[in-house]
């Protein structure tokens, strides 16, 4: 599958489910204490090191962007789906959101103080991840923190329905933290910490804290 194929499938799928997805995740962080702590630590890291704008890449309906803003971070959101961005703007009128792709971020070099990608890499195929991490490094300031969240496991599955029963066509990729860590190091990041989540559940997750090397 070419880049244009999976990007188009992802964009169309999330345009289709945008409203239902927003309804499902709007208050999701309230029940995720470890994710809230991770975001709070990330906000402290940004403010202590290179305070400035923070990009929430793959922001969806903007609930993580909004949470970071409440923590005092100058956060803005980017998402591939125009309908998701419409919902994010509707639900968070005081924040900035824009349509864009993590495979070709339209941000200036060293223009952001921090970057979050919370479960937005799950639809990116393995061969495109190094390109994405290259863009993350390019737009981050030296020393800027990166916070990643993703599904842990092996293999991929095709998701054909979701969020209100609407049709989708996206592959969900599950990865081992060691693989993601290796990609980050190859892209010029230092990996500082790892948190495993929901280890006794069918679909565990992981959060990685990394920092752009000079």
N, C-alpha and C positions, 0 to 999 in steps of 0.2 A: 504494500500500500504506500502511495506517495504521500509526501507532506501535505499536499493540497487535499488529498482524499480524507485523511484522518482529521485534519483541521476543519474541513467542511462538515464532516459528520458530527464532530464535537459541537461546532457552532450551531448547526441546525437542531441537534438534540436538546441543547440547553436553552435555545430560543423557545422550543416547544414546551419545556417543563418549567420555565422560569418562575411563574407565579406559584405553582405547587411546591417547588423546591424552596422558595423563599419562606413559604408558610411552615415548612418542616424544620428549617434550620434557624429561624428567626431568634428563638430562645434557647438554642442548643447548648450554648456555652454555659448556661446556668447549671446544667447537669454534668459539666465536665471540669471538675476542680483542677485536675492536672494540666489541662490546656490553659485554663485561666492563669495558673501560676507560671506556666511557660511564657505566655504573652506578657505578663507583668515583668518577668525577668528580662525578656527581650526589650521591653520599653525602657527599663533601667539601663540596659547596656547601650542603647541608642543615646539616651540622654547623658550618660556618663562619658561616652567616647567621642562621638562625632554627631552631636545633636543636629537634626535637620529633617527634611522630608523622608517619609518611609513609604515604600510601594508595597501594597498588598496585591500580589500578582495571581490572577485567577480568583478574584475576589468574590465572584458570584453575586449574591444580593447584598453584599457589603456588611454582613454582621460582624466579621472579624475587624474590618476597617473601622467600624463604629466603636468596637470595644477598645481598640488601640487609641482612638481619639479620646475616649473617656479617661484613658490612662495618661493623657497629656502629650501624646505623640501626634505629630503633624502627618497624619496618615492619609493616603489617597489610594483608590482602587483601580485596577486594570482587569478587564475580562474580555475573553474572545467573543462572548455572546452579547449582541446589542440589546436583546430583550432583558438579559440579566442586568445590564447597566441601567436600563430604564427602571427596573424594579429597585435597584440600589439607590438611584437618584430620588425615586419616589419616597422610599423609606428613610432616607438620610439626606434631607435637602440641604443641610449645611456642609456636606462633605463633597470632595471632588472625585468623580469617577469618569473613566474613559475606556473606549473600546480599543483593544490591542491584543497582540499575541506574544506569549513568552518566547516564541521561537524567533522573534524579530522585534524586540522591545524598542519603541520609538522614544527612548529617553536618552539624554546626553550622557557622555562618559563621566563617571564619578559624580553623578548628579543626585544620588540618594544616599541618605545616612544609614539606612537599613532596608531589608527586604524580607517579606514573608511570603511563603508559598504553602498554604495549608491545604493539603489534599487536592491540589490542583495539578500535580505532576502525574496523577494516576492514569490519565488518558494519553500521556506522552510516550510513544514507543521508545524502546531502549536506544535505538540508533540516533534518536533526536535529543536525548537527554544531555550529551556533552555540548551540543549547540546551545541549549537552554541555559546550562550552567555557565557557559562562556558569556552569554548576555548578562546573567546575574552578576558575574564578576565585573564586567565592563561598566555597568551602571552604578555599582556600589563604590563608595569612597574607600580608599585604603583604610583597613581596620574596621570597616563597617560590618555589623553582624547580619547574618542570614539565619532565618528560622524556617525549617522545613518540617512538614507533617505528611505522612504517607501510610498506605496500607502495607503491612508486612506479610510476606509469603512468597510463593513461587508461582510463576505462570500468569496467564492472562485469561480473561473470559469476556465474551461479548455480552454486553448489557443491551437488551432490546426493549425494556419497559421500565418506567420508573416515575416516582413523584406524581401521584394522581392517576396512575395507569396510562400515562401518555407514552407513545412509542419513542424509542431512542435507538441509536446505533453508535455505541462507543465501546471500545475495549477498555477494561479495567485491569491495570497492570499492578501486580503485587511484587514487592521486591524485598530482599534482605538488606538490613542496614549496612552490612559490610560492602555490598555493591554500591549503594548510594554514597557511602563514605569514600570509596575509591574514585568514583566519578568526581566528587567534590575536590579531592586532593589533586587530581589531574587538571582540574580547571583553575587551580590556584587559590584554594581555600584551606584554612586550617580548621579541622573539626575539633570542637572543644568539649561537647557533651552530647549524651544520647539518653533519651527516656523512652522506655518501652511501655505501652499502654494496653490494657484489657487482655492480658496474657492468657487468661482462662476463657476468653470468648472465642467464637469461631473466626472472627476477623480482627486480629490484633493490629495495633498501629505503632508508629514510632515518631518521635520528634527529635530532630538533630539541630544542635546549635553550631554554627560555623562562623568563620570570620574571613573576610577577604585579606589575603596577604598583600603587602605593599607592592 
